[in-house]
Amino acid sequence: VQSAVDGYNVTLFAYGQTGAGKTFTMAGVPGMLGVSPRTITEVFEVIEKTKSRFDYVVTGSMLELYQQTLVDLLAKGEESKIKKKALNVRQEKSGSVVVENLTEDVCHSAEDLSNVMERGNAQRSVAATAMNSESSRSHLVLIIRIQSVNKETKQKLEGKILIVDLAGSERLKKSQTTAEMQKESIEINKSLTALGDVIEALTKNQKQVPYRNHKLTQLMQDSIGGSAKTLMFVNCSPAASNWEETVNSLKYAARAKKITNNIKVQG
């Protein structure tokens, strides 16, 4: 969190099979807070310590990647029938990733930012599979932008925290899903494979990193590798019947651990 306030891009994400506890890790439950609510609280605690020297603007947005479609969760379900503009991911000359037409709410307190997260969570696509009674069928992304201006020097910095609850990786045979949900599972596995390919390219220091192969990796382009700081949680099931998925998750984590970053502050 301190790194994001200092102008870096930071990513926190959970990876693992369906039912292994990713959403619990990231969101938690009342009385047992997860990564997202703890991060929100920490953002405003860090800002409070330095607001005598800096002016801050904090914005929050939330989206889901459902199959190949980006959905603005703060706009989803609104009464308005006005046709919503498509969300497009583009990269600016500075290297920053921007999602066009995405709703961004200015947040003055941890409570404001928590409300953004709660509104988004209420709109997320979930469905029951054999491996999880309420399986997340989309990747959930909470974006916190922190802009700071030094009151003396007027220097501007912008950091970003991307908190990603990935949809569960699973084999179709085990998840026992319907035809429509099988299509969802195929898309989920495609996106996770694309993320794995990016991680592989970064660990091998390849000149061409395949960020453009999927919207998930396009969205995370300025948040994995390069000047970003990344924290990855791997959730594993203790059940013997899930040992193959557990081994695959640990292999994924072993690859991710080899990524080395070139640190650069975002002005």
C-alpha positions in Angstrom: 0.0 0.0 0.0 2.8 2.4 0.9 4.3 1.6 -2.6 1.1 2.7 -4.3 1.0 5.9 -2.3 4.6 6.5 -3.4 3.7 6.2 -7.1 4.1 2.5 -8.0 1.6 0.1 -9.5 0.8 -2.7 -7.2 -1.1 -6.0 -7.9 -2.6 -8.4 -5.3 -4.2 -11.5 -6.8 -5.4 -14.9 -5.7 -5.0 -18.0 -7.9 -6.2 -21.5 -7.4 -8.9 -24.0 -8.3 -12.6 -23.5 -7.7 -13.5 -23.8 -4.0 -10.0 -23.4 -2.7 -10.8 -20.2 -0.9 -9.7 -17.4 -3.2 -12.7 -15.2 -2.6 -12.5 -15.8 1.1 -8.8 -14.8 1.0 -9.5 -11.6 -1.0 -12.9 -10.5 0.5 -13.1 -12.4 3.8 -16.3 -12.5 5.9 -17.5 -10.4 8.8 -15.1 -10.7 11.7 -12.4 -12.2 9.4 -11.5 -9.5 7.0 -9.8 -10.4 3.7 -7.1 -8.7 1.6 -9.4 -6.2 0.0 -11.0 -4.6 3.1 -7.6 -4.6 4.9 -6.0 -2.8 1.9 -8.8 -0.2 1.8 -8.3 0.6 5.5 -4.5 0.7 5.1 -4.7 3.1 2.1 -6.4 5.8 4.2 -4.2 5.1 7.3 -1.1 5.7 5.2 -2.6 8.9 3.6 -3.5 10.2 7.0 0.1 10.1 8.2 1.4 12.3 5.3 -1.6 14.5 4.3 0.1 17.5 5.9 2.7 17.4 3.1 0.6 16.0 0.2 -2.8 16.5 -1.3 -4.4 13.2 -2.2 -7.2 12.1 -4.5 -8.3 8.4 -4.2 -10.7 6.9 -6.8 -12.2 3.4 -6.9 -13.7 1.4 -9.7 -14.7 -2.2 -10.0 -15.2 -4.5 -13.0 -15.5 -8.1 -13.9 -14.2 -9.9 -16.9 -16.9 -12.4 -17.8 -15.8 -14.6 -20.6 -14.4 -12.0 -23.1 -16.6 -9.1 -21.9 -15.5 -6.4 -19.5 -18.4 -5.3 -17.2 -18.5 -2.1 -15.2 -19.9 -3.4 -11.9 -20.7 0.2 -10.6 -22.9 0.7 -13.7 -24.3 -2.8 -14.0 -27.9 -3.2 -13.0 -28.7 0.5 -13.0 -32.3 1.4 -13.8 -31.2 3.6 -16.8 -31.8 2.0 -20.1 -29.3 4.3 -21.9 -27.0 2.1 -23.9 -23.7 1.9 -22.0 -20.5 2.5 -23.8 -18.2 -0.4 -24.3 -15.2 -0.8 -22.0 -12.0 -0.8 -24.0 -8.5 -1.4 -22.5 -5.8 0.8 -24.0 -2.3 1.6 -23.0 -1.1 5.2 -22.9 2.3 6.4 -24.1 3.5 6.5 -20.5 2.7 2.8 -20.3 -0.3 3.2 -18.0 -3.3 1.0 -18.7 -6.6 2.8 -18.9 -10.1 1.3 -19.2 -12.2 3.7 -21.3 -15.7 4.5 -20.1 -15.2 2.8 -16.7 -17.0 4.4 -13.8 -14.6 5.9 -11.2 -15.9 7.1 -7.9 -13.8 9.6 -5.8 -13.5 8.2 -2.3 -12.8 10.5 0.7 -12.7 7.7 3.3 -12.2 4.0 3.8 -16.0 3.8 4.1 -16.5 5.3 0.7 -14.1 2.9 -0.9 -15.7 -0.1 1.0 -19.1 1.0 -0.4 -17.6 0.9 -3.9 -16.4 -2.7 -3.3 -19.8 -3.8 -1.8 -21.7 -2.4 -4.7 -19.5 -4.2 -7.1 -19.6 -7.5 -5.3 -23.4 -7.5 -5.3 -23.3 -7.5 -9.1 -20.8 -10.3 -9.7 -21.6 -13.3 -11.8 -21.7 -16.5 -9.7 -23.0 -20.0 -10.3 -23.0 -23.4 -8.7 -20.6 -26.1 -9.9 -19.9 -29.6 -8.5 -16.7 -28.2 -6.9 -18.2 -25.1 -5.4 -21.8 -24.2 -4.5 -21.2 -20.5 -5.4 -18.4 -20.5 -7.9 -17.1 -17.2 -9.2 -17.6 -17.3 -13.0 -15.7 -14.1 -13.7 -12.5 -12.4 -12.8 -13.2 -9.6 -10.3 -11.0 -6.5 -10.4 -11.0 -3.7 -7.8 -8.9 -0.7 -9.0 -7.8 1.9 -6.5 -6.0 4.9 -8.0 -4.0 7.2 -5.7 -2.9 10.6 -7.0 -0.7 12.7 -4.8 0.6 16.3 -5.2 3.5 17.5 -3.0 2.3 20.8 -1.5 5.8 22.4 -1.7 7.3 21.1 -4.9 3.9 20.5 -6.7 5.3 17.2 -7.9 2.6 14.8 -9.0 2.6 11.0 -8.5 0.0 8.4 -9.4 0.0 4.9 -8.1 -2.5 2.1 -8.6 -3.6 -0.9 -6.6 -5.2 -3.7 -8.6 -6.9 -6.3 -6.4 -7.9 -9.3 -8.5 -10.0 -12.3 -7.5 -9.5 -14.7 -10.3 -12.2 -17.1 -11.4 -11.4 -20.7 -10.4 -9.3 -22.9 -12.6 -10.9 -26.3 -13.0 -11.2 -29.3 -15.3 -14.5 -29.6 -17.0 -14.8 -33.3 -16.1 -14.7 -32.5 -12.4 -16.8 -29.3 -12.4 -19.9 -31.1 -14.0 -21.2 -27.9 -15.5 -24.0 -27.3 -18.0 -23.3 -26.4 -21.7 -23.4 -22.7 -21.0 -21.2 -23.0 -17.9 -18.8 -25.3 -19.8 -18.3 -22.4 -22.2 -17.6 -20.2 -19.2 -15.1 -22.7 -17.8 -13.3 -22.9 -21.2 -13.0 -19.0 -21.3 -11.8 -19.0 -17.7 -9.1 -21.6 -18.4 -8.1 -19.7 -21.6 -7.6 -16.5 -19.6 -5.6 -18.3 -16.9 -3.4 -19.9 -19.6 -2.8 -16.4 -21.1 -1.8 -15.2 -17.6 0.5 -18.2 -17.3 2.1 -17.4 -20.6 2.8 -13.8 -19.5 4.4 -15.0 -16.3 6.5 -17.5 -18.3 7.7 -14.8 -20.7 8.6 -12.5 -17.8 10.5 -15.2 -15.9 12.5 -15.9 -19.1 13.1 -12.2 -19.7 11.6 -12.5 -23.2 11.5 -9.3 -25.3 8.0 -10.0 -26.4 5.6 -10.5 -23.5 2.1 -11.8 -24.8 0.0 -9.3 -22.9 -2.3 -8.8 -25.9 -3.4 -12.4 -26.0 -6.3 -11.8 -23.6 -8.2 -9.0 -22.1 -7.2 -10.2 -18.6 -3.5 -9.8 -19.4 -4.1 -6.5 -21.2 -5.8 -5.2 -18.1 -2.9 -6.3 -15.9 -0.2 -5.2 -18.3 1.2 -2.3 -16.2 0.7 -4.3 -13.0 2.7 -7.4 -13.6 6.4 -7.2 -14.4 8.1 -4.0 -15.5 7.9 -1.4 -12.7 5.0 -3.1 -10.8 5.1 -4.8 -7.5 3.1 -8.0 -7.4 1.8 -10.2 -4.5 0.3 -13.5 -5.5 -1.7 -15.8 -3.2 -2.0 -19.4 -4.2 -5.0 -21.2 -2.7 -4.8 -25.0 -2.6 -7.4 -27.6 -1.6 -6.4 -30.1 1.1 -8.6 -32.8 -0.4 -6.8 -35.8 -1.8 -9.2 -35.8 -4.8 -7.9 -32.4 -5.8 -4.2 -33.3 -5.8 -3.7 -32.7 -9.5 -5.2 -29.2 -9.3 -3.1 -28.5 -6.2 0.1 -29.5 -8.0 -0.8 -27.3 -11.0 -1.4 -24.4 -8.7 1.9 -24.8 -7.0 3.7 -25.0 -10.4 2.0 -21.8 -11.4 3.2 -20.2 -8.2 6.8 -21.4 -8.7 6.9 -19.8 -12.1 5.4 -16.5 -10.8 8.1 -16.3 -8.1 10.8 -16.1 -10.7 9.6 -12.7 -12.1 12.1 -9.9 -11.6 10.9 -6.3 -11.9 12.6 -3.0 -13.0 11.3 -0.4 -10.6 10.1 2.9 -12.0 7.9 5.5 -10.3 4.8 6.7 -12.2 4.8 10.5 -12.4 
